[in-house]
């Protein structure tokens, strides 16, 4: 988990341009009378509910409809988070400075959303982005291995004929795929055939 | 630039100019050579030719010595094979002046000797050759190049199992995105000719002294052949001793043809077991029967039912269709057009 050591700033600057608050786990919600876990739990809710003033940030009725008025804000926030995750802090800051204000203003104007509600929205979205990042990091080694296998598959099929093990044909990589795969090159198949036909000594000499 | 399928009973040649997709020559030729017997009167043989090929040879069989240059898919009579291949070359290039590079389909189980025999037979006839196993060429020929990029199209070269039932051998081959290794191929020395033989033997038991030849058996099989439950009565008119007789041959044909299934099915399940678990479900949807044996009525249904009864997941067995004779040659032509310069074998005189 990325350790964010950036100085926490209030959500809104003096000129009302909103900044991004990043509550870490265990942060106490200033509006809550008891210590909050810092976790926001999303629940499906009727359309356009306005969250009540928060006493417990663990309960946060939200809608996740694509047509939700909050979606532009959440989408923007996700983009900012992705930029920061990639180390593009300057771009993230630029995006926040340029677009966050107008988006928040528009939301407030049309739906009378309060600052606390906005904070809760952002906090919840932050947790979602964090969870997605963790999952991606966990799956990254598997994806990398799969992609590497796919990339090396034609080369491995050719190299199998150059193996120093003269007694056994290496199992060729199979490109079996249901549909949509690029047509295999006929000349490559012929190469594989010719490699299979070469005497083992020739193959090992080529490998050496 | 021709691609051709050198079959024991029938050969197919497709040819077209390099760098194009046109097919200017498309012929299926019975794999027979006829040498005119001595003493035949002039004019009996059209053009007074001394050597005949294919249909011409069969039509004049009374006056010629008929020789099959191939047996079990490989060269059996070298001299006849050279004459036959020279004839094939003349079909592809009537002028005789062009450089001819040919891709030749060879049986899946062809050993080094068989491959060398083919090379020697084409020396001086073709300028360069490539010898490629027939089941793979069948997959290549069967592939619809226009549909390869479509999302729902299962490219037979990427994931399929081909069953090529020829005259001498039945070849099964897994084709899964890479060139098949020997482990991916099974060749069974039981095919169309073996069915003819069984029919002949059984007919001789049932109707002794019938006088019907193996060639006649083949004709009966090609017209009435079926697999699966017995289809009786199956009445076939034949001429014996100059008189027309109607023979009930349902069981004769059925028993002989079903013997093929008894040989093919275990090989089919063996290859399915060898496919990777990630690919096998799609593979089961892409089992294709080609070759002359694909014309046996009910063969696709029977194989599919046997797989389903044995618990395989939604198998689908298809027939290659009426163009089955061309697929190996078509695959050979595609290979000829795609082969790189350094892949061709140069034939030195």
HADDOCK unambig.tbl for C-alpha pairs under 7 A between the chains (distance, minus, plus):
assign (segid A and resid 172 and name CA) (segid B and resid 178 and name CA) 6.97 0.50 0.50
assign (segid A and resid 174 and name CA) (segid B and resid 176 and name CA) 5.74 0.50 0.50
assign (segid A and resid 174 and name CA) (segid B and resid 177 and name CA) 5.49 0.50 0.50
assign (segid A and resid 174 and name CA) (segid B and resid 178 and name CA) 6.11 0.50 0.50
assign (segid A and resid 175 and name CA) (segid B and resid 158 and name CA) 6.35 0.50 0.50
assign (segid A and resid 175 and name CA) (segid B and resid 176 and name CA) 6.33 0.50 0.50
assign (segid A and resid 175 and name CA) (segid B and resid 177 and name CA) 4.72 0.50 0.50
assign (segid A and resid 176 and name CA) (segid B and resid 158 and name CA) 5.30 0.50 0.50
assign (segid A and resid 176 and name CA) (segid B and resid 159 and name CA) 5.25 0.50 0.50
assign (segid A and resid 176 and name CA) (segid B and resid 176 and name CA) 5.45 0.50 0.50
assign (segid A and resid 176 and name CA) (segid B and resid 177 and name CA) 5.91 0.50 0.50
assign (segid A and resid 176 and name CA) (segid B and resid 279 and name CA) 5.70 0.50 0.50
assign (segid A and resid 177 and name CA) (segid B and resid 158 and name CA) 6.72 0.50 0.50
assign (segid A and resid 177 and name CA) (segid B and resid 159 and name CA) 6.96 0.50 0.50
assign (segid A and resid 178 and name CA) (segid B and resid 154 and name CA) 5.61 0.50 0.50
assign (segid A and resid 178 and name CA) (segid B and resid 282 and name CA) 6.28 0.50 0.50
assign (segid A and resid 179 and name CA) (segid B and resid 151 and name CA) 5.00 0.50 0.50
assign (segid A and resid 179 and name CA) (segid B and resid 152 and name CA) 5.40 0.50 0.50
assign (segid A and resid 179 and name CA) (segid B and resid 153 and name CA) 5.53 0.50 0.50
assign (segid A and resid 179 and name CA) (segid B and resid 154 and name CA) 5.37 0.50 0.50
assign (segid A and resid 180 and name CA) (segid B and resid 149 and name CA) 5.53 0.50 0.50
assign (segid A and resid 180 and name CA) (segid B and resid 150 and name CA) 5.84 0.50 0.50
assign (segid A and resid 180 and name CA) (segid B and resid 151 and name CA) 4.29 0.50 0.50
assign (segid A and resid 180 and name CA) (segid B and resid 152 and name CA) 7.00 0.50 0.50
assign (segid A and resid 181 and name CA) (segid B and resid 149 and name CA) 6.85 0.50 0.50
assign (segid A and resid 182 and name CA) (segid B and resid 149 and name CA) 6.49 0.50 0.50
assign (segid A and resid 183 and name CA) (segid B and resid 148 and name CA) 6.24 0.50 0.50
assign (segid A and resid 184 and name CA) (segid B and resid 177 and name CA) 6.96 0.50 0.50
assign (segid A and resid 186 and name CA) (segid B and resid 335 and name CA) 6.40 0.50 0.50
assign (segid A and resid 186 and name CA) (segid B and resid 338 and name CA) 6.14 0.50 0.50
assign (segid A and resid 187 and name CA) (segid B and resid 338 and name CA) 5.84 0.50 0.50
assign (segid A and resid 187 and name CA) (segid B and resid 339 and name CA) 5.11 0.50 0.50
assign (segid A and resid 187 and name CA) (segid B and resid 340 and name CA) 6.33 0.50 0.50
assign (segid A and resid 189 and name CA) (segid B and resid 178 and name CA) 6.23 0.50 0.50
assign (segid A and resid 189 and name CA) (segid B and resid 179 and name CA) 5.28 0.50 0.50
assign (segid A and resid 192 and name CA) (segid B and resid 179 and name CA) 5.89 0.50 0.50
assign (segid A and resid 193 and name CA) (segid B and resid 179 and name CA) 5.98 0.50 0.50
